[in-house]
């Protein structure tokens, strides 16, 4: 029996890139172009073959950054970071969301006799 020759499909051989390596570079904040340059492949190769790995790496860096920001705000008691996180994560603002007069419309005040003489 004779073996059939392997048919040449043409094109370049497939680049031998490990998924974990792409994820690791993405977790450092590398762009698609930087990752492609590192492996000496076209950016479309990274985009097409490693989309999930790039996404997972980018999510990882965001989680680590958020953790570091929260630690700075809470553990280091950094008021600037606390304010910034309050505005961005809790939708707080320093401009206020109501008028002062609106707060007092329903409130009736009565002074005790002792308070009137002071």
N, CA and C atoms as an extended XYZ file, in Angstrom:
354
Properties=species:S:1:pos:R:3:atomname:S:1:resname:S:1:resid:I:1 pbc="F F F"
N         0.829       -1.192        0.000 N   UNK     1
C         0.000        0.000        0.000 CA  UNK     1
C         0.859        1.235        0.000 C   UNK     1
N         0.513        2.136       -0.811 N   UNK     2
C         1.286        3.372       -0.850 CA  UNK     2
C         0.553        4.459       -0.069 C   UNK     2
N         1.343        5.321        0.577 N   UNK     3
C         0.751        6.424        1.353 CA  UNK     3
C         0.429        7.571        0.417 C   UNK     3
N        -0.675        8.222        0.736 N   UNK     4
C        -1.039        9.389       -0.058 CA  UNK     4
C        -0.174       10.563        0.369 C   UNK     4
N         0.298       11.315       -0.571 N   UNK     5
C         1.098       12.490       -0.199 CA  UNK     5
C         0.206       13.535        0.473 C   UNK     5
N         0.783       14.251        1.450 N   UNK     6
C         0.047       15.308        2.148 CA  UNK     6
C        -0.122       16.471        1.193 C   UNK     6
N        -1.355       16.882        1.036 N   UNK     7
C        -1.647       17.971        0.114 CA  UNK     7
C        -1.290       19.303        0.754 C   UNK     7
N        -0.581       20.110        0.032 N   UNK     8
C        -0.187       21.430        0.503 CA  UNK     8
C        -1.400       22.349        0.407 C   UNK     8
N        -1.811       22.882        1.560 N   UNK     9
C        -2.975       23.775        1.584 CA  UNK     9
C        -2.590       25.200        1.219 C   UNK     9
N        -1.325       25.492        1.164 N   UNK    10
C        -0.886       26.836        0.819 CA  UNK    10
C        -0.903       27.752        2.032 C   UNK    10
N        -0.372       28.921        1.847 N   UNK    11
C        -0.343       29.894        2.928 CA  UNK    11
C         0.785       29.621        3.916 C   UNK    11
N         0.868       30.458        4.897 N   UNK    12
C         1.891       30.308        5.925 CA  UNK    12
C         1.526       29.201        6.896 C   UNK    12
N         2.538       28.620        7.512 N   UNK    13
C         2.220       27.665        8.575 CA  UNK    13
C         1.593       28.402        9.755 C   UNK    13
N         0.749       27.710       10.477 N   UNK    14
C         0.062       28.305       11.619 CA  UNK    14
C         1.075       28.646       12.703 C   UNK    14
N         1.009       29.875       13.218 N   UNK    15
C         1.922       30.315       14.271 CA  UNK    15
C         1.650       29.535       15.544 C   UNK    15
N         2.703       29.094       16.207 N   UNK    16
C         2.573       28.322       17.439 CA  UNK    16
C         2.571       29.289       18.628 C   UNK    16
N         1.382       29.745       18.998 N   UNK    17
C         1.213       30.723       20.080 CA  UNK    17
C         0.322       30.094       21.143 C   UNK    17
N         0.753       30.175       22.390 N   UNK    18
C        -0.035       29.610       23.483 CA  UNK    18
C        -1.077       30.629       23.954 C   UNK    18
N        -2.273       30.121       24.201 N   UNK    19
C        -3.373       30.977       24.636 CA  UNK    19
C        -3.036       31.710       25.940 C   UNK    19
N        -2.390       31.005       26.869 N   UNK    20
C        -2.032       31.614       28.163 CA  UNK    20
C        -1.058       32.780       27.981 C   UNK    20
N        -0.171       32.691       26.982 N   UNK    21
C         0.786       33.771       26.748 CA  UNK    21
C         0.081       35.039       26.253 C   UNK    21
N        -0.904       34.853       25.386 N   UNK    22
C        -1.681       35.998       24.894 CA  UNK    22
C        -2.472       36.610       26.043 C   UNK    22
N        -3.103       35.767       26.859 N   UNK    23
C        -3.873       36.267       28.007 CA  UNK    23
C        -2.967       37.056       28.963 C   UNK    23
N        -1.772       36.552       29.200 N   UNK    24
C        -0.836       37.207       30.114 CA  UNK    24
C        -0.439       38.594       29.598 C   UNK    24
N        -0.119       38.685       28.313 N   UNK    25
C         0.243       39.990       27.739 CA  UNK    25
C        -0.941       40.959       27.804 C   UNK    25
N        -2.141       40.470       27.519 N   UNK    26
C        -3.333       41.324       27.602 CA  UNK    26
C        -3.569       41.780       29.035 C   UNK    26
N        -3.232       40.921       30.011 N   UNK    27
C        -3.429       41.284       31.417 CA  UNK    27
C        -2.434       42.346       31.876 C   UNK    27
N        -1.373       42.559       31.099 N   UNK    28
C        -0.428       43.640       31.381 CA  UNK    28
C        -0.873       44.947       30.728 C   UNK    28
N        -1.966       44.892       29.987 N   UNK    29
C        -2.480       46.086       29.323 CA  UNK    29
C        -1.966       46.265       27.913 C   UNK    29
N        -1.333       45.236       27.346 N   UNK    30
C        -0.806       45.333       25.979 CA  UNK    30
C        -1.955       45.449       24.970 C   UNK    30
N        -1.727       46.221       23.935 N   UNK    31
C        -2.713       46.359       22.863 CA  UNK    31
C        -2.620       45.157       21.930 C   UNK    31
N        -3.609       45.009       21.059 N   UNK    32
C        -3.576       43.929       20.074 CA  UNK    32
C        -2.343       44.046       19.185 C   UNK    32
N        -2.008       45.270       18.798 N   UNK    33
C        -0.832       45.482       17.951 CA  UNK    33
C         0.446       45.071       18.665 C   UNK    33
N         0.549       45.401       19.935 N   UNK    34
C         1.742       45.027       20.694 CA  UNK    34
C         1.862       43.512       20.832 C   UNK    34
N         0.740       42.842       21.085 N   UNK    35
C         0.743       41.384       21.205 CA  UNK    35
C         1.138       40.752       19.869 C   UNK    35
N         0.565       41.262       18.782 N   UNK    36
C         0.894       40.745       17.448 CA  UNK    36
C         2.369       40.964       17.136 C   UNK    36
N         2.888       42.132       17.445 N   UNK    37
C         4.313       42.409       17.211 CA  UNK    37
C         5.197       41.477       18.027 C   UNK    37
N         4.821       41.206       19.268 N   UNK    38
C         5.602       40.330       20.133 CA  UNK    38
C         5.749       38.938       19.514 C   UNK    38
N         4.660       38.436       18.941 N   UNK    39
C         4.678       37.101       18.345 CA  UNK    39
C         5.014       37.122       16.849 C   UNK    39
N         5.268       38.302       16.294 N   UNK    40
C         5.599       38.470       14.873 CA  UNK    40
C         4.510       37.902       13.960 C   UNK    40
N         3.269       38.243       14.292 N   UNK    41
C         2.135       37.834       13.460 CA  UNK    41
C         1.287       39.059       13.153 C   UNK    41
N         0.378       38.909       12.240 N   UNK    42
C        -0.540       39.981       11.897 CA  UNK    42
C        -1.551       40.178       13.032 C   UNK    42
N        -1.968       41.410       13.240 N   UNK    43
C        -2.919       41.716       14.303 CA  UNK    43
C        -4.229       40.946       14.132 C   UNK    43
N        -4.611       40.674       12.886 N   UNK    44
C        -5.845       39.920       12.639 CA  UNK    44
C        -5.743       38.483       13.158 C   UNK    44
N        -4.530       37.939       13.193 N   UNK    45
C        -4.341       36.599       13.754 CA  UNK    45
C        -4.693       36.609       15.234 C   UNK    45
N        -4.213       37.614       15.945 N   UNK    46
C        -4.521       37.730       17.374 CA  UNK    46
C        -6.008       37.979       17.562 C   UNK    46
N        -6.550       38.878       16.796 N   UNK    47
C        -7.968       39.228       16.911 CA  UNK    47
C        -8.853       38.010       16.638 C   UNK    47
N        -8.506       37.234       15.622 N   UNK    48
C        -9.339       36.113       15.199 CA  UNK    48
C        -9.162       34.877       16.092 C   UNK    48
N        -7.921       34.505       16.371 N   UNK    49
C        -7.669       33.243       17.087 CA  UNK    49
C        -7.693       33.366       18.607 C   UNK    49
N        -7.492       34.580       19.131 N   UNK    50
C        -7.296       34.722       20.571 CA  UNK    50
C        -8.230       35.743       21.218 C   UNK    50
N        -9.387       35.944       20.622 N   UNK    51
C       -10.323       36.949       21.121 CA  UNK    51
C       -10.687       36.714       22.588 C   UNK    51
N       -11.017       35.483       22.953 N   UNK    52
C       -11.407       35.171       24.335 CA  UNK    52
C       -10.246       35.380       25.300 C   UNK    52
N        -9.043       35.035       24.874 N   UNK    53
C        -7.869       35.191       25.739 CA  UNK    53
C        -7.554       36.665       25.984 C   UNK    53
N        -7.682       37.477       24.941 N   UNK    54
C        -7.446       38.917       25.085 CA  UNK    54
C        -8.494       39.516       26.018 C   UNK    54
N        -9.743       39.142       25.835 N   UNK    55
C       -10.819       39.649       26.691 CA  UNK    55
C       -10.585       39.255       28.149 C   UNK    55
N       -10.229       38.001       28.388 N   UNK    56
C        -9.983       37.532       29.748 CA  UNK    56
C        -8.813       38.284       30.377 C   UNK    56
N        -7.756       38.519       29.620 N   UNK    57
C        -6.609       39.258       30.130 CA  UNK    57
C        -6.957       40.696       30.469 C   UNK    57
N        -7.726       41.354       29.614 N   UNK    58
C        -8.120       42.744       29.866 CA  UNK    58
C        -9.017       42.848       31.089 C   UNK    58
N        -9.902       41.883       31.268 N   UNK    59
C       -10.757       41.870       32.452 CA  UNK    59
C        -9.898       41.695       33.700 C   UNK    59
N        -8.899       40.835       33.609 N   UNK    60
C        -8.001       40.606       34.744 CA  UNK    60
C        -7.291       41.861       35.199 C   UNK    60
N        -6.799       42.652       34.257 N   UNK    61
C        -6.101       43.881       34.631 CA  UNK    61
C        -7.071       44.891       35.237 C   UNK    61
N        -8.294       44.933       34.751 N   UNK    62
C        -9.291       45.840       35.326 CA  UNK    62
C        -9.633       45.450       36.762 C   UNK    62
N        -9.738       44.152       37.009 N   UNK    63
C       -10.032       43.680       38.363 CA  UNK    63
C        -8.893       44.037       39.311 C   UNK    63
N        -7.650       43.809       38.887 N   UNK    64
C        -6.508       44.130       39.750 CA  UNK    64
C        -6.411       45.627       40.018 C   UNK    64
N        -6.682       46.433       38.993 N   UNK    65
C        -6.636       47.887       39.155 CA  UNK    65
C        -7.728       48.358       40.110 C   UNK    65
N        -8.929       47.836       39.957 N   UNK    66
C       -10.024       48.213       40.850 CA  UNK    66
C        -9.704       47.814       42.290 C   UNK    66
N        -9.137       46.628       42.469 N   UNK    67
C        -8.757       46.166       43.800 CA  UNK    67
C        -7.720       47.110       44.417 C   UNK    67
N        -6.746       47.539       43.629 N   UNK    68
C        -5.716       48.451       44.120 CA  UNK    68
C        -6.318       49.818       44.470 C   UNK    68
N        -7.245       50.294       43.651 N   UNK    69
C        -7.890       51.580       43.933 CA  UNK    69
C        -8.692       51.515       45.227 C   UNK    69
N        -9.439       50.445       45.406 N   UNK    70
C       -10.236       50.301       46.630 CA  UNK    70
C        -9.329       50.210       47.851 C   UNK    70
N        -8.210       49.492       47.715 N   UNK    71
C        -7.271       49.398       48.836 CA  UNK    71
C        -6.701       50.765       49.171 C   UNK    71
N        -6.371       51.554       48.151 N   UNK    72
C        -5.852       52.902       48.379 CA  UNK    72
C        -6.898       53.764       49.067 C   UNK    72
N        -8.138       53.656       48.629 N   UNK    73
C        -9.207       54.476       49.205 CA  UNK    73
C        -9.523       54.064       50.638 C   UNK    73
N        -9.591       52.769       50.905 N   UNK    74
C       -10.054       52.285       52.203 CA  UNK    74
C        -8.903       52.077       53.187 C   UNK    74
N        -7.934       51.267       52.803 N   UNK    75
C        -6.847       50.936       53.727 CA  UNK    75
C        -5.914       52.116       53.969 C   UNK    75
N        -5.611       52.862       52.906 N   UNK    76
C        -4.718       54.024       53.047 CA  UNK    76
C        -5.481       55.289       53.434 C   UNK    76
N        -6.816       55.172       53.518 N   UNK    77
C        -7.689       56.301       53.879 CA  UNK    77
C        -7.391       57.539       53.030 C   UNK    77
N        -7.369       57.325       51.722 N   UNK    78
C        -7.090       58.395       50.773 CA  UNK    78
C        -8.411       59.065       50.389 C   UNK    78
N        -8.703       60.266       50.923 N   UNK    79
C       -10.002       60.893       50.653 CA  UNK    79
C       -10.217       61.247       49.182 C   UNK    79
N        -9.157       61.588       48.476 N   UNK    80
C        -9.306       61.902       47.050 CA  UNK    80
C        -9.792       60.684       46.285 C   UNK    80
N        -9.205       59.523       46.578 N   UNK    81
C        -9.626       58.296       45.907 CA  UNK    81
C       -11.031       57.900       46.355 C   UNK    81
N       -11.381       58.132       47.608 N   UNK    82
C       -12.721       57.822       48.080 CA  UNK    82
C       -13.757       58.652       47.339 C   UNK    82
N       -13.487       59.929       47.167 N   UNK    83
C       -14.412       60.809       46.449 CA  UNK    83
C       -14.531       60.368       44.995 C   UNK    83
N       -13.393       60.097       44.356 N   UNK    84
C       -13.407       59.702       42.949 CA  UNK    84
C       -14.197       58.409       42.762 C   UNK    84
N       -13.952       57.422       43.615 N   UNK    85
C       -14.682       56.163       43.504 CA  UNK    85
C       -16.170       56.351       43.804 C   UNK    85
N       -16.487       57.210       44.762 N   UNK    86
C       -17.895       57.497       45.051 CA  UNK    86
C       -18.603       58.076       43.847 C   UNK    86
N       -17.946       58.988       43.156 N   UNK    87
C       -18.549       59.590       41.966 CA  UNK    87
C       -18.693       58.582       40.832 C   UNK    87
N       -17.679       57.722       40.661 N   UNK    88
C       -17.676       56.818       39.522 CA  UNK    88
C       -18.404       55.500       39.766 C   UNK    88
N       -18.342       54.973       40.969 N   UNK    89
C       -18.979       53.686       41.229 CA  UNK    89
C       -20.368       53.832       41.843 C   UNK    89
N       -20.595       54.902       42.579 N   UNK    90
C       -21.856       55.078       43.296 CA  UNK    90
C       -22.722       56.198       42.719 C   UNK    90
N       -22.270       56.785       41.620 N   UNK    91
C       -22.985       57.883       40.954 CA  UNK    91
C       -23.242       59.059       41.889 C   UNK    91
N       -22.326       59.299       42.814 N   UNK    92
C       -22.446       60.452       43.691 CA  UNK    92
C       -21.912       61.683       42.962 C   UNK    92
N       -22.354       62.857       43.404 N   UNK    93
C       -21.818       64.076       42.808 CA  UNK    93
C       -21.683       65.130       43.886 C   UNK    93
N       -20.845       66.105       43.603 N   UNK    94
C       -20.659       67.190       44.564 CA  UNK    94
C       -21.500       68.405       44.205 C   UNK    94
N       -22.331       68.272       43.183 N   UNK    95
C       -23.182       69.391       42.778 CA  UNK    95
C       -24.545       69.333       43.446 C   UNK    95
N       -24.865       68.214       44.070 N   UNK    96
C       -26.165       68.081       44.723 CA  UNK    96
C       -27.228       67.656       43.735 C   UNK    96
N       -28.271       67.030       44.262 N   UNK    97
C       -29.351       66.561       43.390 CA  UNK    97
C       -30.698       67.124       43.799 C   UNK    97
N       -30.712       68.033       44.766 N   UNK    98
C       -31.978       68.586       45.219 CA  UNK    98
C       -31.756       70.024       45.689 C   UNK    98
N       -32.837       70.770       45.817 N   UNK    99
C       -32.783       72.137       46.321 CA  UNK    99
C       -32.948       72.114       47.835 C   UNK    99
N       -32.238       72.965       48.537 N   UNK   100
C       -32.333       73.004       49.994 CA  UNK   100
C       -33.749       73.310       50.459 C   UNK   100
N       -34.432       74.236       49.796 N   UNK   101
C       -35.776       74.616       50.205 CA  UNK   101
C       -36.755       73.456       50.116 C   UNK   101
N       -36.529       72.541       49.186 N   UNK   102
C       -37.413       71.393       49.049 CA  UNK   102
C       -37.378       70.515       50.290 C   UNK   102
N       -36.262       70.480       50.955 N   UNK   103
C       -36.132       69.641       52.142 CA  UNK   103
C       -36.969       70.166       53.303 C   UNK   103
N       -37.167       71.457       53.373 N   UNK   104
C       -37.803       72.065       54.530 CA  UNK   104
C       -39.297       72.302       54.345 C   UNK   104
N       -39.864       72.041       53.183 N   UNK   105
C       -41.279       72.298       52.925 CA  UNK   105
C       -42.205       71.527       53.862 C   UNK   105
N       -41.901       70.279       54.184 N   UNK   106
C       -42.805       69.446       54.982 CA  UNK   106
C       -42.480       69.481       56.475 C   UNK   106
N       -41.477       70.207       56.882 N   UNK   107
C       -41.008       70.147       58.266 CA  UNK   107
C       -41.564       71.326       59.057 C   UNK   107
N       -42.141       71.016       60.224 N   UNK   108
C       -42.603       72.069       61.123 CA  UNK   108
C       -41.637       72.139       62.288 C   UNK   108
N       -41.257       73.356       62.637 N   UNK   109
C       -40.316       73.538       63.728 CA  UNK   109
C       -41.033       74.102       64.935 C   UNK   109
N       -40.702       73.583       66.101 N   UNK   110
C       -41.183       74.126       67.356 CA  UNK   110
C       -40.007       74.270       68.283 C   UNK   110
N       -39.908       75.399       68.922 N   UNK   111
C       -38.817       75.616       69.862 CA  UNK   111
C       -39.300       75.365       71.269 C   UNK   111
N       -38.484       74.703       72.056 N   UNK   112
C       -38.796       74.546       73.489 CA  UNK   112
C       -38.633       75.897       74.169 C   UNK   112
N       -39.326       76.075       75.264 N   UNK   113
C       -39.235       77.345       75.982 CA  UNK   113
C       -37.805       77.674       76.372 C   UNK   113
N       -37.041       76.684       76.758 N   UNK   114
C       -35.649       76.906       77.146 CA  UNK   114
C       -34.803       77.412       75.990 C   UNK   114
N       -35.099       76.996       74.776 N   UNK   115
C       -34.324       77.401       73.602 CA  UNK   115
C       -34.639       78.830       73.217 C   UNK   115
N       -35.860       79.338       73.500 N   UNK   116
C       -36.233       80.682       73.103 CA  UNK   116
C       -35.476       81.718       73.923 C   UNK   116
N       -35.094       81.402       75.167 N   UNK   117
C       -34.443       82.370       76.038 CA  UNK   117
C       -32.941       82.442       75.831 C   UNK   117
N       -32.385       81.587       75.065 N   UNK   118
C       -30.933       81.562       74.882 CA  UNK   118
C       -30.451       82.609       73.951 C   UNK   118
